[in-house]
Amino acid sequence: MSLNKKMVTIVVLINILISLIFLYLAQQLRKIKYTLAFIADIFNQYERASYAALQTAPDNIYLGKEKIQSLRLEKQILTQQIQQLRQILSLILLVKQIYEGLLSFPYLKLKNPSKLG
């Protein structure tokens, strides 16, 4: 075999080897492309789900704030009513004590209302 034929054979073999390497790299890049597309689809699904959940968040926060304000006002009103009831009960107890105290003085000659009749 002549030197030219050997050189041509070596060049052809090197070209075939380079082609096989590039074919392998192309297959790997295709696999990477499909993997990245799959990951992108997953991210898109998460984005849609989080958008649906977060879309109503400002309205829900505003409604929650309004409910809290309403409950605070209701608590304030109830606290005032409880205070008024305590004052009324204290006044009733005071009147009862005064009334019982007056009955304990026999020289006042007061009759017990339950014994009237």
Secondary structure, DSSP 4 states (H G I P E B T S, - for coil): --HHHHHHHHHHHHHHHHHHHHHHHHHHHHHHHHHHHHHHHHHHHHHHHHHHHHHTHHHHHHHHHHHHHHHHHHHHHHHHHHHHHHHHHHHHHHHHHHHHHHHT-GGG-PPPGGG--
